[in-house]
Amino acid sequence: MSAEPKMVAPAEAEKLAREAVQNYANACNLQTPEDAGNALMKLLSITALTMSALVGSEDAAARLEGTAEFVRRAGRNMKMERPQ
């Protein structure tokens, strides 16, 4: 009898998320900061709606509000490669 697969560790989930966002940004062929903002907002919107469907709208909204506060405080320190 095999064990149920478990969710990846938080560090692995972050690595996978960064790779997914980088791949998405590259596929969108971003040309300007405005392009980046628009495309990433679309990704965030779809992600938020998916999270709402899976965990409920109140939980999803609370998580997004917490993330918004984190971005206000620490977002400028985030390092990501520019799309290639």
N, C-alpha and C positions, 0 to 999 in steps of 0.2 A: 504494500500500500504506500503510494508516494504522498509526500506532504504537499499541501496547497502552495502554489507560488506566492511569495511575499512581495510586497511593494519594495522597490529599491530604496536604499538608504538616502537620506536627505542630500548628501553631497552628490550622489549619482543623479538624483532627480534634478538638481541644479545644473549639473553638467549637461544633461539631456535637454533641459529647457534652453540653456544658452545656445546649444547647437541648433535646436529647432528654430529659435529666433534668428540666428545668423543665416540659416538656410532660407528662411522666409524673406528676410531682408534682401538677400542676394537675388532670390527669384523675382522680387518686386522691382528690381533694377532701379533702385532709389537714386535720384539725381540731386536732390536738394534737401535741406533740413525740413522743409515743408512736406516733401514726399515722405520722409521718414516719419514725421509726426502723424500724417494721415494714414499711412500703411500700418504703423504700430498701433494707432488708435483702433483701427479695424480689427487687428488681431486681439487687442485687449477686449473689445466689445464682444467678439465671438467667444473668447475664453470666459468672460464674465457670464454670458448667457448659458454657456455649457455648465459652468460651475453652479449656477442657480438651478438648473435642471437636475443636477446630481445631488446637491447638498441642501437646496432650499434657498429661496431668495433672501431671507433675513441673514442667514449664515454667510451667503455670498456677499451681500452688501457690507456686512461687518468686516469681512476679510479685505474687501476692496478699500473700505475706508481706512483700515489699518495700514494698508499698502500705500495709500495716498499720503498719509501722515509720514510714513517712513521716507517716501520720495521727497517730501518737503524738507526733511531733516538731513538726509544722507545721499540723496540721488545724484548730486553733483560729483560724488566720489566714485560712482559706478564706472568701471572700465570694461569696454567692449571693443572689439576690433571693428573698424569701419567695414561696411559691406565691400566685397571684392567684385 
